[in-house]
Each structure stands twice: as structure tokens, then as C-alpha cells.
Amino acid sequence: MIMALRRWQDLLGRGIMALLPPANFLTLHYAYFIAVSIVCSVIFWGASTPSRSVSYADSLFMCVSAITGAGLNAVDLSTLNTFQQAIMFMLLIAGHAILISITVLIVRRRAFKKKFKGILEDRDMRRTAPRDVVTQSGEAAVDVENQRKTQFAPPVAVTEGLPNPRNDEHIHWADDGDAITLASMQTRQNQHHHRVFPMVGVGARLDLNNHPRDAAPNTPNNDEKEEPRLTGVLSGSPNNPTSEALVSRNSQFHGLTLEEREQLGGVEYKALCFLSVIVPLYWGMFLIIGIIGVGCWLEVNHPDIPGRNGLSPFWTGAFFAVSAFVNSGMALLDANMTALQTSAYPLLTMGLLILAGNTLYPCFLRLIIWSMRKMVPDRPSWATWKLTLDFILNHPRRVYTNLFPRRHTWYLLGTVIILNGIDWAGFEILAIGNKALESLPPGYRVLDGLFQALAVRAGGFYVVTIADLRQGLLVLYVLMMYVSAFPILVTMRNTNVYEERSLGVYAHDSPAHETNPSTSSPNALIDLVRHHLLGRQDAGTAESSRGYFVHQQLRSQLSHDVWWIALAVLFIAIAEAPHYTENPVAYSTFNIIFEVVSGYGCVGVSVGFPGSNSSFCGSWHTVSKLILAAVCLRGRHRGLPVAIDRAVMLPSESLAWAEEEDAVLRREQTRTWGPEKMPVGAA
């Protein structure tokens, strides 16, 4: 009876754990956004004047829209009291990606500091203990100094395919004596697979310790000498002897001794300390300069514009600046930016804030760090600064989510320029013959087109009435809003240190075999059809290269996004059927799609509703607003790194184990497809 009761308790516990999401970065991110939105919505609703003049559904939607940066407003912001506007102002800041990344930097810095404190305490204890301890069997214990120099070795107790769950081979860590079995790793992986809410991110495998189906780890061989080695990367001195450690793709360090691991952790800690200062300064300076600049400009030049809505000019300008920097698009003015469509300064300033706060933030931040590195004097007293800045520039994704290597940063810059250029060209071309746009002076029409191009992908403002634009331009805007997060998203995941592990696919570094490895096979035609026409990608093929990871992420993201958008449009169209019967033009399916995509992309551009200054969703039923709020919340999280990302994970021995094993798995694939290797630079 007791055994049966315990069995039922065990089953109940497993069922509860399966329903609970794992405690990782994505879970905490969701919890923060949901909790803050609910708490602030209650305060927002209770602060309405007159009392209950704003429904709770509208209050909840406004708070979700503000913290997620969606920028859609169910009520006119100018009709809210100052306290409610202040809540919106604070939520815009609280949900900004840069502010959240600062929190991650601070948490990881403290975790590193705590880890180093434990290492130092452990060393002190070992130094005070007798150097040679004789065990009961008469054998001498391991010497401390030799133990510290023991090299991290990847597991070898595996057979072909997945790790053998019946093998009892242990991986011993010399720094803390922990023992990890491959069987326990596989057990934890299976447990994660059974979670209802895995919370690992789109396109990611379910656990840090996953393994590809067709890859078998093996012991290192002589191929590793062809990979780039560390030359003074950890010590900062190029005159030091070459380390036996290796650097693989995406700044993966492997083959390090325990001493080198500790040195690497020290350099990463210094990089985190530096970024914990420079990122808040970047964030604060842009906010302060933007608030003062736009606020003072409105106060001095056009106080009459906010005066029409009974607003303070400086407060209106400050709200504009913050909304632009966090890429929300919310505005206190009923007319949004159409009231400033012939004012060059606010258009240019807010356009710069839109870029600096989101789409070009990684480029601006890397430029600042690169400039600081160039200004560091070449003196021994500045060696620590040089080492720290070089490490950040050469291995950025080990320490920060939104800082990329040089090549990827140029790629991001080029992508943003091309996409914004398409939007700008579409605006100017489709403005021909449009009376609403041709009435603008030619110079300001060009400037307005540039600002609208910057705003439609993330900023959320509209400098002309969206409903007055041509249908072709609106379709283009829908596409651009949908792909708004893709450039940074793909770059972030393509530069992940655990790129292969997050996808469960391990690739070699050679470009010589990325074309068509199956041509030498007797079944070349079958392989060609399977890989290219049917879309099959096996871990053992050379298709498992850098390009494949981008393809896999895009395919996973597209399929995941389409379901959310399609279901949201379907349910909202059903809920708004009575409105469609009354006004089929305003409640057309395209307008619903436009609003849903704008919310999912966290953009905020809306076609509006006749006779109302709020967004189109402001005229929807309550259930439709709640659906759109959920869409905004999900869309805010689609551009985040996967859970298996070093820049959002706390330092632990399992990360070092993962790096070492990734190198072995990748080396196995290299031996399978050829010995050639491309030089993999850190930058």
C-alpha cells in the first residue's frame, strides 16, 4: 500500500513538473513581462478619471502594448490623465531590450564573481591541507598542481550514434570533483522532451546536453593541429608560447587546461564588467539626449502643437523621444508624427533614435568599442584594457547577446540599409499620383519617406496617414513588419557559441565540401533529391554547414510565426464578423492582417479607424483585443536568443563540457568528409 502511494506521488510529481516550464532565460523573460503587465494594468485601470472610464480590457491591452513595444493604442493617449501617461512612459522603458540585456550582464557578472570566490576558497583549503595524503589502499592522492593542469577531456565512453545510456563511464572535473555520467545527461534530455512548455526558443533543441542522431564523438586526433591555436589570447602577451588550446567556429574554445579555463573565465569576467558600464552609459546617454533634444525643440518652436491636445510641450517631446528609442511608436499627440511632417529636426533626431535603440544598436555599440580600442595607448599599464577590448571585439557572443563579430556586423548593417532602402523607394515611387502625398513639399516628402521607412520596420510612428497610402505600399509594409526582427534574430542565432548544440546538428568548418558531398556516392541522384528537393538535412552531410543553420532557423521561425498570425487573424475575423457586416471596408480582412502583423512585429503602425484617433484595434471587441495582446506578447519574444546561448547562461562546468564535446563531434564530421579546414578567426 505504501509503495503504491509513493508510486502515485511520484507520478503526480512528474505530471506537475511536466506542466511547469524550466527556469531559464526565456521563462523568466515571459514571467517578467506578464507579471508587470498585470500589475500595471490594475493600477492603470484604477487611476482612470472619471473612475472606470477606461475598461480593464483596454487597460491590460495598453500595458501589454507599451511594455512589449507594440505601440498600438486602444484609447487615445491624449485623453489619459498624467499619471496614466507616466505609467505608459515607464512601461516603454521597462520593456526595452537594452535595459533587459543590462540586467543579464549584471546577473552574469555577479555569478562569475561568486564562482571565482568559490575557486579561491577551494584553493586556500587545498593549500592548507597536506600535499600528499595516503589512502587506505596505500596509494597517494593526486597532486594539486598536476590536478590543476589536467586537460578538459571530452567523453569517450560512447558508441556509434547517441551516447550509450548503459555505460557508467564518468567525466571527472578536477576543479570540484563532480562526476557526470552520460546516462544522466541523456535522462535529463528525455525529461526535457516531455515538458509541455519546453521554453527553449524557436528552432532550438530541448536541452543543452543534446546529441545529433548521426554523430559519434571520438577521441582527438592529429586533425586538431590544423585548427587555429590560442596565441596569447588569455595572457595578453603575444610572446608567450602557443597554447595547446584551439579556437573553433563562433569562438568556441576547446582543449584548454583547467588553468586556462580559469584564465578564460577571468577575461570573460572583465569583459562583462566593462560591458556592464558601457551599455548602461549608451542606453542612458541616448535617452537623456533624445529627451532633452526633442522636448526642448517642441517647447521652443511649436508649443502650439501639443497645446491643441492640452499637453505640455516638453512632456510630449520626451514621450516622443523615449518611444522612438524603444521602437514603440506610441505618441501623446492624436495626430502622431503627421503634425511634424514638415519639421526636419524631430524627424532626423527620432530617426536616429529608432536606429540606435534597435536595428543598428549592435553596429553602434561595436563602433564605440572599436573606437575605444583604437584610442588605448600601447603601454604595459594599459595591457588589461587592451586584452579586455580585444576579447570583446574578437569573441563578442561569449559575453553579450547583441554584439556580433565584425563580418556579421557588416552583414547586419547591409541588410538594414537594403530593407530600409526598399521601403524608402516604395514610398517615393508609390507617392506619384497620390494627392495626399503630392501636396507635401518635395524636400519634406523625401524626408518623410525616409522617416516612414525607418519607422515601419520597428519604430511604429506614422508621418502620413497610413490609410491614405496605396494598397501596394501597404502590402510592402506588411512584409517589412513581418521580417522586422529577422536581421538581428538570424545574426544572433548564427553567431551563438553553441550554435550546433542548439540545433542538434554538428558541422565541420571547411567550405570545400559545402556544395554537394553526395556527388561521389553511388546514390548521388537519390541523395541530391533527398537533400535539395525534399529538404532533408542529416547531421553527417556537408549541408550541415553555416548556411544550413541560417536556413534551419529561418524555416523554423517562418513556420512558427505563420501559425500564430494565421490563428490570430482567424479568431479575430470571427469575433469581428458583426462589425464586418456593418462596415465591410473598415473591417476588411486585410486591415485585420495589417493590425495583427504590426502587433506581432512589435511595430505599432496601424491603418486606424474612421472618426477615431486610436489604432484600428481600439474599435474591436474585448476578446479580439485580448487575442492581439497575446500576439504582441509572443511577438516580443520571437527575437530573443534560444535558451542554449552562452550570453544568457550562468557560468558552470556543463558549459565547458559542452564546448569540449562540440569540438569532438565537429571533428568527427570533419574526418568523415575530409581533412581540409578553413582558418576560423575569432572576428
C-alpha positions in Angstrom: 0.0 0.0 0.0 2.8 2.4 0.9 4.7 1.5 -2.2 1.6 2.2 -4.4 1.1 5.5 -2.6 4.7 6.5 -3.3 4.3 5.5 -6.9 1.2 7.7 -7.3 3.0 10.6 -5.6 6.0 10.1 -8.0 3.7 10.1 -11.0 1.8 13.2 -9.7 5.1 15.0 -9.2 6.3 14.1 -12.7 3.0 15.4 -14.1 3.3 18.7 -12.3 6.9 19.1 -13.4 5.9 18.4 -17.0 3.4 21.2 -16.8 5.8 23.7 -15.3 8.3 25.3 -17.7 12.0 25.1 -16.9 13.6 28.0 -15.1 15.7 29.6 -17.9 16.2 32.9 -19.6 13.0 32.7 -21.8 10.8 31.6 -18.9 11.9 34.4 -16.7 11.5 36.8 -19.6 7.9 35.8 -20.1 7.2 35.9 -16.4 8.6 39.4 -16.1 6.5 40.8 -19.0 3.3 39.1 -17.8 3.6 40.0 -14.2 4.5 43.6 -14.8 1.7 44.0 -17.4 -0.9 42.6 -15.0 0.2 44.7 -12.0 0.4 47.9 -14.0 -2.9 47.2 -15.7 -4.7 47.1 -12.4 -3.0 50.4 -11.3 -3.8 51.9 -14.7 -7.4 50.9 -14.6 -7.9 52.2 -11.0 -6.3 55.5 -11.9 -8.9 56.3 -14.6 -10.6 59.7 -14.4 -13.6 59.6 -14.3 -13.5 56.3 -12.4 -13.7 53.2 -14.7 -13.7 55.4 -17.8 -11.2 53.0 -19.3 -12.2 49.4 -19.2 -9.9 46.8 -17.7 -9.5 45.1 -21.1 -8.3 48.3 -22.6 -6.0 48.9 -19.6 -4.5 45.5 -19.9 -4.0 45.9 -23.7 -2.4 49.3 -23.3 0.0 48.0 -20.7 1.0 44.9 -22.8 1.3 47.1 -25.9 3.6 49.5 -24.0 5.9 47.0 -22.4 6.3 44.9 -25.5 6.9 47.9 -27.7 4.0 47.0 -29.9 2.8 50.7 -29.8 -0.8 50.0 -30.7 -3.3 52.1 -28.6 -6.8 51.1 -27.9 -7.6 54.5 -26.4 -6.3 58.0 -27.2 -3.3 58.7 -25.1 -4.1 62.4 -25.0 -7.4 61.6 -23.1 -5.5 59.9 -20.3 -4.5 61.7 -17.1 -0.9 62.5 -16.4 -0.4 59.5 -14.0 -1.7 57.1 -16.7 0.6 58.6 -19.2 3.5 58.3 -16.8 2.7 54.6 -16.4 2.9 54.2 -20.2 6.2 56.1 -20.1 7.7 53.8 -17.5 6.5 50.7 -19.3 8.1 51.8 -22.5 11.4 51.9 -20.7 10.8 48.8 -18.6 10.3 46.6 -21.6 13.2 47.9 -23.7 15.6 45.1 -24.9 18.7 47.1 -24.0 17.6 47.6 -20.4 16.8 43.9 -20.0 20.2 43.0 -21.5 21.9 45.2 -18.8 20.1 43.1 -16.2 21.5 39.9 -17.8 25.0 41.4 -17.8 24.8 42.3 -14.1 23.5 38.9 -13.1 26.2 37.1 -15.1 28.9 39.3 -13.7 27.7 38.5 -10.1 27.6 34.8 -11.0 31.2 34.9 -12.3 32.3 36.8 -9.1 30.7 34.2 -6.9 32.3 31.3 -8.9 35.8 32.9 -8.6 35.3 33.3 -4.9 34.5 29.6 -4.6 37.6 28.7 -6.6 39.8 30.9 -4.4 38.3 29.4 -1.3 38.9 25.9 -2.7 42.5 26.7 -3.5 43.1 28.0 0.0 41.6 24.9 1.5 43.9 22.7 -0.6 47.0 24.7 0.2 46.4 24.3 3.9 45.8 20.5 3.5 48.7 18.0 3.4 50.2 17.8 0.0 50.4 14.0 -0.1 47.6 12.1 1.5 47.9 8.3 1.8 44.7 6.5 1.3 43.6 3.3 3.0 44.9 1.3 0.0 48.3 2.9 0.3 48.0 4.9 -2.9 49.0 8.6 -2.9 46.3 11.2 -3.8 46.6 13.4 -6.8 48.9 16.3 -6.5 47.1 19.7 -6.5 49.3 21.3 -9.1 49.1 18.4 -11.5 45.4 18.3 -11.0 45.0 22.0 -11.9 46.9 21.3 -15.1 44.7 18.4 -16.1 43.2 19.0 -19.5 39.5 19.0 -20.1 38.8 15.9 -22.0 35.6 15.2 -23.8 33.8 12.0 -23.1 34.9 8.9 -24.9 32.6 6.3 -23.4 30.1 6.4 -26.2 29.3 4.1 -29.1 28.1 4.9 -32.5 25.1 7.2 -32.5 23.7 8.6 -29.3 25.6 8.2 -26.0 25.3 4.8 -24.5 22.8 5.2 -21.6 24.1 1.9 -20.1 27.7 2.9 -19.9 28.9 4.0 -16.5 31.9 6.0 -17.6 32.2 9.2 -15.6 33.5 12.6 -16.5 35.6 13.8 -13.6 36.1 17.6 -13.1 39.4 18.2 -11.4 38.3 21.6 -10.0 35.4 20.4 -7.9 35.4 16.6 -8.1 31.9 16.5 -9.6 31.0 13.3 -11.6 28.6 13.5 -14.5 27.5 10.4 -16.4 26.4 10.4 -20.0 23.4 8.3 -18.8 22.3 11.1 -16.5 22.8 13.6 -19.4 20.5 11.5 -21.6 18.0 11.1 -18.8 17.8 14.9 -18.3 17.4 15.3 -22.1 14.4 12.9 -22.1 12.8 14.7 -19.2 13.0 18.0 -21.1 11.5 16.4 -24.2 8.4 15.5 -22.1 7.8 19.1 -20.9 4.5 20.7 -22.1 6.2 24.1 -22.2 9.9 23.5 -23.1 10.7 27.3 -23.4 13.9 27.0 -25.4 13.2 29.3 -28.3 12.2 28.8 -31.9 14.3 26.3 -33.8 16.2 25.0 -30.7 16.7 21.5 -29.4 15.3 20.9 -25.9 18.4 20.6 -23.8 22.0 21.8 -23.5 23.3 18.3 -23.5 21.7 17.0 -26.7 23.4 15.0 -29.4 22.9 14.6 -33.1 21.5 11.3 -34.3 24.2 10.6 -36.8 27.3 11.9 -35.0 29.6 9.8 -32.8 32.1 11.5 -30.5 35.6 10.2 -30.6 39.0 11.0 -29.1 41.0 13.8 -30.6 43.5 13.1 -33.3 46.1 14.9 -35.2 43.5 16.9 -37.2 43.2 19.4 -34.3 46.7 20.8 -35.1 45.2 22.3 -38.3 42.7 24.4 -36.3 43.9 27.9 -35.1 45.5 27.8 -31.8 45.5 30.4 -29.0 48.4 32.7 -29.1 48.4 35.0 -26.1 44.6 35.3 -26.2 44.3 34.5 -22.5 47.5 36.1 -21.2 47.5 39.1 -23.5 51.2 38.6 -24.4 51.9 37.6 -28.0 55.4 36.5 -26.9 54.1 33.6 -24.8 54.4 30.1 -26.2 51.5 28.8 -28.3 48.9 27.1 -26.2 47.7 23.7 -26.9 44.1 25.0 -26.9 42.2 25.5 -30.1 39.6 28.1 -31.3 36.8 26.8 -33.4 33.9 28.5 -35.2 31.9 31.1 -33.3 34.6 31.5 -30.7 34.4 28.0 -29.2 37.5 27.3 -27.0 38.4 23.7 -26.5 41.4 21.7 -25.5 42.0 24.1 -22.6 43.7 23.1 -19.4 41.9 23.8 -16.1 44.3 26.7 -15.6 43.5 28.1 -19.0 39.8 27.7 -18.3 40.2 29.8 -15.2 42.1 32.4 -17.1 39.5 32.5 -19.8 36.8 32.9 -17.2 38.8 35.8 -15.8 38.9 37.6 -19.2 35.2 37.0 -19.7 34.5 38.5 -16.3 36.5 41.6 -17.1 34.6 41.9 -20.4 31.3 41.6 -18.5 32.4 44.3 -16.1 33.3 46.6 -19.0 30.0 46.0 -20.8 28.1 46.5 -17.5 29.3 50.0 -17.6 29.4 50.9 -21.3 26.0 49.5 -22.2 24.1 51.5 -19.4 26.0 54.6 -20.5 25.0 54.1 -24.1 21.4 53.5 -23.0 21.2 56.4 -20.6 23.0 58.9 -22.9 20.8 58.3 -25.9 17.7 58.6 -23.7 18.8 61.8 -22.0 20.0 63.5 -25.2 16.8 62.4 -27.0 14.5 63.6 -24.2 16.3 67.0 -23.9 16.6 67.5 -27.6 13.1 66.7 -28.8 11.4 68.1 -25.6 13.2 71.4 -25.8 12.7 71.7 -29.5 8.9 71.4 -29.1 8.9 73.7 -26.2 10.7 76.4 -28.1 9.5 76.0 -31.7 6.0 74.5 -31.7 4.3 74.6 -28.2 1.0 75.1 -30.0 1.0 71.6 -31.5 0.8 69.7 -28.1 -1.3 72.6 -26.8 -4.1 71.5 -29.1 -4.4 68.3 -27.0 -3.8 70.1 -23.7 -0.4 68.6 -23.3 2.9 70.0 -22.0 5.4 70.6 -25.0 8.4 69.2 -23.1 6.5 66.2 -21.8 5.2 65.5 -25.3 8.7 65.7 -26.7 10.1 63.5 -24.0 7.5 60.8 -24.7 8.3 61.0 -28.4 12.0 60.5 -27.8 11.6 57.5 -25.4 9.0 55.9 -27.7 11.4 56.3 -30.6 14.4 54.9 -28.8 12.5 51.8 -27.6 10.9 51.5 -31.0 7.3 51.6 -29.8 5.5 54.3 -31.8 3.2 55.4 -29.1 2.6 59.2 -29.1 0.7 61.5 -26.9 -0.4 63.6 -29.9 -3.6 62.3 -31.5 -2.0 63.1 -34.9 1.2 61.1 -34.1 4.0 62.4 -36.3 1.8 63.8 -39.0 1.8 67.1 -37.0 5.6 67.3 -37.5 5.8 66.1 -41.1 7.5 69.4 -42.2 9.9 69.6 -39.3 13.3 68.4 -40.1 14.9 68.3 -36.6 12.4 65.9 -34.9 12.3 63.7 -37.9 16.0 63.3 -38.1 16.6 63.0 -34.4 13.8 60.4 -33.9 15.0 58.5 -36.9 18.5 58.3 -35.3 16.9 57.2 -32.0 15.0 54.4 -33.8 18.2 53.0 -35.3 20.3 53.4 -32.2 17.7 51.7 -30.0 17.1 48.6 -32.0 18.0 47.8 -35.6 21.5 49.3 -35.6 22.3 49.0 -31.9 24.8 46.2 -32.4 26.6 48.2 -35.0 26.7 51.4 -33.0 27.9 49.6 -29.9 30.7 47.7 -31.7 31.8 51.0 -33.3 32.1 52.6 -29.9 34.1 49.7 -28.5 36.3 49.6 -31.6 37.0 53.3 -31.3 37.9 53.0 -27.7 40.3 50.2 -28.6 42.0 52.4 -31.2 42.5 55.1 -28.6 44.1 52.8 -26.0 47.8 53.7 -25.7 50.3 50.9 -26.5 51.8 50.8 -23.0 52.2 48.0 -20.5 50.0 49.8 -18.0 47.1 49.6 -20.5 47.6 45.9 -21.2 44.5 44.8 -19.3 42.3 47.3 -21.2 43.7 46.1 -24.5 43.1 42.5 -23.6 39.5 43.2 -22.5 38.6 45.2 -25.5 40.3 42.8 -27.9 38.4 39.9 -26.3 35.1 41.7 -26.7 35.7 42.5 -30.3 37.0 39.1 -31.2 34.6 36.9 -29.1 31.6 39.1 -28.6 28.9 36.4 -28.4 30.6 34.8 -25.4 29.7 37.8 -23.3 26.7 39.7 -24.9 23.7 38.8 -26.9 23.6 42.0 -29.1 27.2 42.3 -30.0 28.4 40.4 -33.1 31.7 39.7 -34.8 33.0 42.1 -37.5 31.7 40.2 -40.5 28.3 39.6 -39.1 28.1 43.3 -38.0 28.7 44.4 -41.6 26.1 41.9 -42.8 23.5 43.3 -40.3 24.3 46.9 -41.4 24.0 46.0 -45.1 20.7 44.2 -44.5 19.2 47.1 -42.6 20.3 49.5 -45.4 18.8 47.3 -48.1 15.5 46.8 -46.3 15.1 50.4 -45.4 16.1 51.4 -48.9 13.3 49.3 -50.4 10.8 50.9 -48.0 12.0 54.3 -48.9 12.0 53.7 -52.7 8.5 52.2 -52.4 7.2 55.2 -50.6 8.6 57.7 -53.1 7.5 55.7 -56.2 4.0 55.0 -55.0 3.6 58.6 -53.9 3.4 59.5 -57.6 -0.2 60.3 -58.3 -1.2 60.1 -54.6 -2.8 63.5 -53.8 -2.3 63.1 -50.1 1.4 62.9 -50.6 2.0 65.1 -53.6 0.6 68.0 -51.5 3.8 67.9 -49.4 6.9 70.0 -50.5 9.3 67.7 -52.5 12.1 68.0 -50.0 9.9 67.1 -47.0 8.3 64.4 -49.0 11.7 62.7 -49.4 12.5 63.2 -45.7 9.1 61.9 -44.7 9.6 58.8 -46.9 13.0 58.2 -45.2 11.4 58.5 -41.7 8.5 56.3 -42.6 10.9 53.7 -43.9 12.8 53.7 -40.6 9.6 53.7 -38.6 7.6 51.0 -40.4 10.1 48.2 -39.7 10.3 48.8 -35.9 9.7 52.5 -34.9 5.9 52.4 -35.2 5.3 56.1 -36.0 3.5 57.3 -39.0 4.3 60.7 -40.6 1.5 60.4 -43.1 -2.0 58.9 -42.6 -1.5 55.2 -43.3 -5.0 54.7 -44.7 -4.2 57.3 -47.5 -1.3 55.2 -48.9 -1.6 53.0 -51.9 -2.6 49.3 -51.4 0.7 48.1 -52.9 2.7 50.1 -50.3 0.6 48.7 -47.5 1.3 45.2 -48.7 5.0 46.1 -48.7 4.7 47.4 -45.2 3.1 44.2 -44.0 6.0 42.2 -45.4 8.5 44.5 -43.8 6.8 44.5 -40.4 6.8 40.7 -40.5 10.6 40.4 -41.2 11.5 43.3 -38.9 13.2 41.1 -36.3 14.8 38.7 -38.8 18.2 40.5 -39.4 19.1 40.7 -35.7 17.5 37.3 -35.0 19.4 35.4 -37.6 22.6 37.1 -36.8 22.2 36.4 -33.1 21.5 32.7 -33.5 24.0 32.2 -36.3 26.8 33.5 -34.0 25.7 31.5 -31.0 28.7 29.8 -29.4 26.5 26.7 -29.0 25.1 27.0 -32.5 25.3 23.3 -33.3 24.2 22.2 -29.9 21.1 24.4 -30.0 20.0 22.9 -33.3 21.3 19.4 -32.8 23.4 19.5 -35.9 27.2 19.4 -36.0 29.1 20.8 -39.0 32.7 21.0 -40.0 34.5 24.3 -40.8 35.5 23.5 -44.3 33.8 25.3 -47.2 35.2 22.9 -49.7 32.6 20.3 -49.0 29.5 22.6 -48.7 28.5 22.3 -52.3 27.4 18.7 -52.8 29.2 16.0 -50.8 26.9 13.2 -52.2 28.2 13.5 -55.8 30.9 10.9 -55.0 28.3 8.5 -53.7 26.9 5.8 -55.9 23.5 7.0 -54.9 24.3 10.6 -55.8 21.0 11.2 -57.5 19.0 9.9 -54.6 21.0 12.0 -52.1 20.5 15.0 -54.3 16.8 14.6 -54.4 16.6 13.9 -50.7 18.8 16.9 -49.6 17.7 19.5 -52.1 14.3 18.7 -53.3 12.8 17.1 -50.2 14.7 19.4 -47.8 16.3 16.6 -45.8 19.4 17.6 -43.8 21.3 14.9 -42.0 24.0 15.8 -39.4 26.5 13.7 -41.3 26.3 15.7 -44.5 28.3 18.7 -45.5 25.0 20.5 -45.9 25.3 20.9 -42.1 27.3 24.0 -42.6 26.9 27.6 -41.6 24.4 28.2 -44.4 22.3 25.3 -43.1 21.9 26.9 -39.7 20.5 30.1 -41.2 18.2 28.0 -43.4 17.1 26.0 -40.4 16.4 29.0 -38.2 14.5 30.8 -41.0 12.4 27.8 -41.7 11.6 27.2 -38.0 10.8 30.9 -37.5 8.6 31.2 -40.5 6.6 28.2 -39.7 6.2 29.2 -36.1 5.2 32.8 -37.0 2.7 31.8 -39.6 0.7 29.7 -37.2 0.4 32.4 -34.7 -0.6 35.1 -37.2 -3.0 32.8 -39.1 -4.8 31.7 -36.0 -5.0 35.2 -34.6 -6.4 36.6 -37.8 -8.9 33.7 -38.0 -10.3 34.2 -34.4 -10.3 38.0 -34.7 -12.2 37.8 -38.0 -14.7 35.5 -36.4 -15.1 37.8 -33.4 -15.4 40.9 -35.6 -18.0 39.4 -38.0 -20.8 41.7 -36.8 -18.7 44.7 -37.3 -17.7 43.5 -40.8 -21.4 43.2 -41.7 -21.9 46.9 -40.6 -18.7 48.3 -42.2 -17.0 45.8 -44.6 -14.5 48.4 -45.8 -13.1 49.4 -42.4 -13.2 45.8 -41.1 -11.7 44.1 -44.1 -9.6 41.1 -43.7 -6.5 42.9 -45.0 -6.9 45.6 -42.3 -7.1 42.8 -39.7 -4.0 41.2 -41.1 -2.2 44.5 -41.1 -3.0 45.1 -37.4 -2.1 41.6 -36.3 1.3 41.6 -38.2 2.0 45.1 -36.8 1.3 43.8 -33.3 3.3 40.6 -33.8 6.2 42.5 -35.2 6.0 44.9 -32.3 5.9 47.8 -34.8 2.8 49.8 -33.9 1.8 51.2 -37.4 -2.0 51.0 -37.8 -4.5 51.8 -40.6 -6.7 53.4 -38.0 -10.4 53.6 -37.9 -12.6 56.4 -39.4 -13.6 59.0 -36.8 -11.1 57.7 -34.2 -7.6 58.7 -33.2 -6.7 55.4 -31.7 -5.4 52.3 -33.6 -7.8 50.1 -35.6 -7.9 47.6 -32.7 -9.5 50.2 -30.5 -12.8 49.6 -32.2 -12.6 45.8 -31.7 -14.5 43.6 -29.3 -12.9 42.7 -26.0 -12.0 39.2 -27.0 -10.2 40.5 -30.1 -8.1 42.9 -28.0 -7.1 40.1 -25.7 -6.1 37.9 -28.6 -4.0 40.8 -30.1 -2.4 41.4 -26.6 -1.3 37.7 -26.6 0.1 38.1 -30.1 2.1 41.2 -29.1 3.5 39.3 -26.1 4.6 36.4 -28.3 6.0 38.6 -30.9 8.1 40.4 -28.4 9.8 37.1 -27.6 10.5 35.9 -31.1 13.7 37.8 -31.5 15.3 36.5 -28.3 18.3 34.1 -28.2 17.5 30.5 -27.6 17.9 29.1 -24.1 21.1 27.4 -25.2 23.1 30.6 -25.5 26.2 31.3 -23.5 25.4 35.1 -23.3 22.3 34.4 -21.3 23.5 31.4 -19.2 25.3 31.4 -15.9 28.9 30.1 -15.8 29.0 26.4 -15.0 31.1 23.3 -15.6 28.5 22.0 -18.0 29.2 24.8 -20.4 32.9 23.9 -20.6 31.9 20.2 -21.0 29.6 21.3 -23.9 32.4 23.2 -25.7 34.8 20.3 -25.4 32.2 17.8 -26.7 31.1 20.1 -29.5 34.7 20.1 -30.8 34.9 16.4 -30.8 31.6 16.0 -32.6 32.6 18.5 -35.2 36.0 16.8 -35.6 34.2 13.5 -36.3 32.3 15.2 -39.1 35.5 16.6 -40.5 37.1 13.2 -40.6 34.1 11.9 -42.4 34.1 14.5 -45.1 37.7 15.4 -45.5 40.7 16.8 -43.6 40.6 20.3 -45.1 39.8 23.2 -42.8 39.3 26.8 -43.3 41.1 29.2 -40.9 38.5 30.1 -38.4 39.3 33.6 -37.0 37.6 34.8 -33.9 36.5 38.0 -35.6 
